[in-house]
Amino acid sequence: MGRNKLIEKAMLLPMSKLYGMGVAVRNRMFEWHLLKQHKFDIPVVVVGNLSVGGTGKTPHTEYVINALRGVYRIGVLSRGYKRNTRGFIMANKHSTPSDIGDEPYQMYQKYGRHVRVAVCEDRCKGIEEMMRIDPTIDLILLDDAFQHRYVRPSLSIVLMEWNRPIYNDDLLPLGRLREPQSALNRADVIVVTKCPSEIRPMDIRLIYEHLNLFAYQKLYFFHITFTENPVKPLSPTKRPTCYPVMAHERTISVLSSQA
């Protein structure tokens, strides 16, 4: 490790420790019921991660939509990252990426005939509004909401990158972790994303041992293949030329699983 890296680590490590203390206090407050969780009458599935950055949440949210849309009337709720609006918005044919964010816009364009898509910073309020507007919704899918603990999930799916596993990372700002590895105890399913097309059984076993999961938790390894077949928009609204890749198809393959 170079001298500059050592200096950087020495400066960031105390801040990372303080951040970890804050995260631990917040989680304890939920465990001790000092902060309340709202439980809804319909299933709530959360897709999230422990780290910042792209772990592949959107394609896996779409994977869940494809798996469940024939069984449930799904409502997808996102924060709407980088949108230019605030509050609750239900996506419609006039919505733009500026209104609801790039990823919710993409999901509405692909699945708006089958699911309802909305954005709201307050997930509890967002779920209540979606159920009020469309009482036929019987399953909520929360995108990037593992740390939003005010909603009690029925099922939590946590994603982890193959090339940057959480057990080799540190808490912010020293590393990229929002929470320590122990937060995985709240997850029902752990998905290793961005896997190579072929994985050795030894690598699967090592990851499983590092994660030290409970018997009820399931571990999956996913590989994503991109194709150049654009998805036809739901309506002839103007689409910014800077978003062509957003409409490309993704094929997700389950390479292996450990239960």
C-alpha positions in Angstrom: 0.0 0.0 0.0 1.4 3.4 -1.0 2.1 6.3 1.4 -0.8 8.3 0.0 -3.2 5.4 0.5 -2.0 5.0 4.1 -2.6 8.7 4.8 -6.0 8.5 3.2 -7.0 5.4 5.2 -5.7 7.0 8.4 -7.9 10.1 7.8 -11.0 8.2 6.7 -11.0 5.3 9.2 -12.2 7.4 12.2 -15.0 8.9 10.1 -15.9 5.4 9.0 -16.0 4.3 12.7 -18.3 7.2 13.6 -20.5 6.5 10.6 -20.8 2.8 11.7 -21.8 3.9 15.3 -24.6 6.0 13.8 -25.8 3.1 11.7 -25.7 0.8 14.7 -27.7 3.2 16.9 -30.3 3.7 14.2 -30.7 -0.1 13.7 -31.0 -0.7 17.4 -33.8 1.9 17.6 -35.8 -0.1 15.1 -35.0 -3.4 17.0 -36.1 -1.8 20.3 -39.2 -0.4 18.6 -38.2 3.2 19.4 -38.6 3.8 15.6 -41.7 2.3 14.3 -42.1 0.1 11.2 -45.3 0.1 9.2 -46.7 -3.3 8.2 -49.1 -3.4 5.2 -51.8 -5.8 4.5 -50.3 -6.9 1.2 -46.8 -8.4 0.5 -43.9 -6.0 0.3 -40.8 -7.2 -1.5 -37.6 -5.1 -1.1 -34.7 -5.1 -3.5 -31.6 -3.3 -2.2 -28.0 -3.6 -1.3 -25.5 -2.8 1.4 -23.2 -0.7 -0.8 -23.4 2.4 -2.8 -23.0 2.3 -6.5 -24.4 0.0 -9.2 -24.9 -3.6 -8.1 -27.6 -4.2 -10.7 -30.7 -3.3 -8.8 -32.8 -2.3 -11.8 -32.3 -5.5 -13.9 -33.1 -7.6 -10.8 -36.2 -5.5 -10.0 -37.3 -6.2 -13.6 -36.5 -9.9 -13.1 -38.8 -10.0 -10.1 -41.5 -8.1 -12.1 -41.3 -10.7 -14.9 -41.5 -13.6 -12.4 -44.5 -12.3 -10.5 -46.6 -10.1 -12.8 -48.7 -13.1 -13.9 -49.6 -13.8 -10.3 -49.9 -10.4 -8.7 -51.0 -6.9 -9.6 -47.7 -5.3 -8.8 -47.0 -1.7 -7.7 -43.3 -0.7 -8.1 -42.2 2.1 -5.9 -38.9 3.9 -6.2 -37.4 7.0 -4.7 -36.9 8.5 -8.2 -33.2 9.3 -7.9 -32.0 12.4 -9.8 -35.5 13.5 -10.8 -36.4 17.2 -10.8 -39.6 16.8 -8.9 -40.6 16.0 -5.3 -43.3 14.1 -3.5 -45.5 11.3 -4.8 -46.0 10.8 -8.6 -47.7 7.9 -10.3 -46.1 7.3 -13.7 -48.3 7.8 -16.8 -47.8 8.1 -20.5 -46.8 11.8 -20.1 -44.1 11.1 -17.5 -40.4 11.9 -18.5 -37.1 10.9 -16.8 -37.0 14.4 -15.3 -40.4 13.8 -13.7 -39.8 10.3 -12.2 -36.1 9.5 -12.7 -34.3 7.4 -15.3 -34.9 3.9 -13.8 -38.6 4.3 -13.0 -39.1 5.7 -16.4 -37.4 2.7 -18.0 -39.6 0.3 -15.9 -42.8 2.1 -16.9 -41.9 2.0 -20.6 -41.2 -1.7 -20.4 -43.9 -2.9 -17.9 -46.5 -0.1 -17.7 -49.2 -2.2 -19.3 -48.8 -4.8 -16.5 -47.7 -3.0 -13.4 -48.1 0.4 -11.7 -45.0 2.5 -11.2 -44.6 5.4 -8.8 -42.0 7.5 -7.1 -41.9 9.0 -3.6 -39.2 9.8 -1.0 -41.4 8.6 1.8 -42.0 4.9 1.1 -44.8 4.5 3.6 -46.7 7.4 2.1 -45.9 6.2 -1.4 -47.4 2.7 -0.7 -50.5 4.2 0.9 -51.0 6.5 -2.2 -50.6 3.6 -4.7 -53.1 1.5 -2.8 -55.5 4.4 -2.6 -55.2 5.2 -6.4 -55.3 1.5 -7.5 -56.9 -0.8 -4.9 -56.3 -3.8 -7.2 -52.6 -3.7 -6.3 -51.8 -6.8 -4.2 -48.0 -6.7 -4.1 -45.6 -3.8 -3.6 -42.0 -4.0 -5.0 -39.7 -1.4 -3.4 -36.6 -0.5 -5.4 -33.4 0.3 -3.5 -35.1 0.3 0.0 -33.2 -2.1 2.2 -32.1 0.7 4.4 -35.6 2.3 4.5 -36.7 0.4 7.6 -39.9 2.3 8.2 -41.6 -0.2 6.0 -41.6 -3.8 7.3 -40.9 -6.1 4.3 -42.4 -9.5 3.6 -39.3 -10.5 1.7 -35.9 -8.7 1.4 -33.5 -9.3 -1.5 -30.0 -8.0 -1.1 -27.5 -7.7 -4.0 -23.8 -8.0 -3.9 -21.2 -7.6 -6.7 -19.1 -10.5 -7.7 -16.0 -8.4 -8.1 -16.5 -6.4 -4.9 -18.0 -8.6 -2.2 -19.1 -6.9 1.0 -16.7 -8.9 3.2 -13.8 -7.2 1.4 -15.2 -3.7 1.8 -15.4 -1.0 4.5 -18.1 1.3 5.7 -18.4 4.8 4.2 -16.5 6.9 3.6 -13.5 4.6 3.8 -15.3 2.0 1.6 -18.7 1.8 -0.1 -20.8 0.0 2.5 -23.9 1.7 3.8 -24.2 -0.9 6.6 -21.9 -3.6 8.0 -22.1 -7.2 6.8 -24.1 -8.1 9.9 -27.1 -6.2 8.3 -27.4 -9.3 6.0 -29.2 -10.9 8.9 -32.3 -9.0 7.9 -32.2 -10.4 4.3 -34.1 -13.4 3.1 -32.3 -13.7 -0.3 -28.7 -12.7 -1.2 -27.9 -12.4 -4.9 -24.4 -12.2 -6.2 -24.6 -10.0 -9.3 -22.3 -9.4 -12.4 -21.0 -12.9 -12.2 -18.8 -14.4 -15.0 -20.6 -16.8 -17.3 -18.8 -19.7 -15.7 -18.2 -20.1 -11.9 -16.1 -22.7 -10.2 -17.8 -24.7 -7.4 -14.9 -23.7 -5.1 -15.7 -20.0 -5.6 -19.3 -20.6 -4.7 -18.3 -22.4 -1.6 -15.9 -19.7 -0.5 -18.4 -16.9 -0.9 -21.0 -19.0 1.0 -18.5 -19.5 3.8 -17.6 -15.8 3.9 -21.2 -14.7 4.1 -22.0 -17.2 6.9 -25.7 -17.2 6.2 -28.5 -18.6 8.3 -30.3 -21.8 7.2 -33.4 -19.8 6.1 -31.4 -17.6 3.8 -30.9 -18.4 0.1 -27.9 -17.4 -2.0 -28.0 -17.1 -5.8 -25.5 -16.2 -8.5 -26.7 -14.2 -11.5 -25.2 -13.5 -14.9 -26.6 -10.7 -17.1 -26.4 -10.7 -20.9 -27.3 -7.5 -22.8 -28.9 -7.6 -26.3 -29.4 -4.9 -28.8 -33.2 -5.3 -29.1 -34.7 -2.0 -28.0 -38.0 -2.1 -26.1 -40.9 -0.2 -27.9 -42.1 2.7 -25.7 -45.7 2.6 -24.4 -46.5 5.9 -26.1 -44.9 8.1 -28.8 -43.6 10.5 -26.2 -40.3 12.2 -27.0 -37.4 10.3 -25.6 -34.0 12.0 -24.9 -31.3 10.8 -27.3 -29.0 10.3 -24.3 -31.0 7.3 -23.0 -30.8 4.7 -25.9 -29.2 2.0 -23.7 -32.0 2.2 -21.2 -34.4 0.5 -23.5 -32.1 -2.5 -24.3 -33.1 -5.9 -23.2 -31.4 -7.8 -20.4 -31.3 -11.6 -20.1 -30.6 -12.8 -16.5 -29.4 -16.3 -16.0 -29.3 -18.0 -12.6 -25.9 -19.8 -12.7 -26.2 -21.5 -9.3 -27.8 -21.3 -5.9 -27.1 -22.4 -2.4 -29.9 -22.8 0.0 
